[in-house]
Amino acid sequence: MEIKHQISLKTFNTFGINVQADNFVAIGSFDDLNQAFEHQLFAHKCLILGGGSNVLFTGDFAGTIFKNNLKGISILEQDDATVLIKAASGEIWHDLVMYCVQNNFAGVENLSLIPGTVGAAPMQNIGAYGVELIDVFESLSAFDVIEGTNRIFTKEECDFGYRSSVFKTIYKDRYFITDVTLRLSKSPVLNISYGAIKDVLAEKNIIHPTIKAISDAVIAIRKK
């Protein structure tokens, strides 16, 4: 673990606000998390930063920024009907969606091009075009920055609501989410309930859409 000082955050937030952080730590492994805990860095003012898309800095940050660089996507188990995918929290969410679409794993195609990292997804139960994370969520692992221990949260324990979870309420600032596990389908049940998706499919003369067609439609809508 390396602690950097007086680091510009311009490239770490999507508004491109050029402010500085007193301290900056890139978290790329569990060892980095343990060292940060041992050095009591979580005991003082800090902020866990993913993609920086929901953050507006209004001045220099007088504390420690923890940049989430945890990476990795893997298949835990699968059968003829479903597949369990585990993704590290520092992965870009859209990259995970593209991985699923390319492998024909259905369930997150409507969530294409949502900015941010995988770790941010359960924090606010991301959703778009008739689908929410809760629909495919299985569990997550998180590091307790107060106790220095690891914990697994089930769907029920996350207490998902509309753009909400326990990580925004009773456990705000307590846990560093390290990975998220999703249960996806190999037999797609497509959600094209939103008119905008139907319109894009019609424009392309797509009568029998695939999950890639849905993803492409959502991407087109978002870009437009």
Secondary structure, 3 states (H helix, E strand, C coil): CCEEEEEECHHHCCCCCCCEEEEEEEECCHHHHHHHHHCCHHHCCEEEECCCCCCCCCCCEEEEEEEECCCCEEEEEECCCEEEEEEECCCEHHHHHHHHHHCCCECCHHHCCCCCECCHHHHCCCEECCEEHHHCEEEEEEEECCCCEEEEEEHHHHCCECCECCCCCCCCCCEEEEEEEEEEECCCCCCCCCHHHHHHHHHCCCCCCCHHHHHHHHHHHHHC
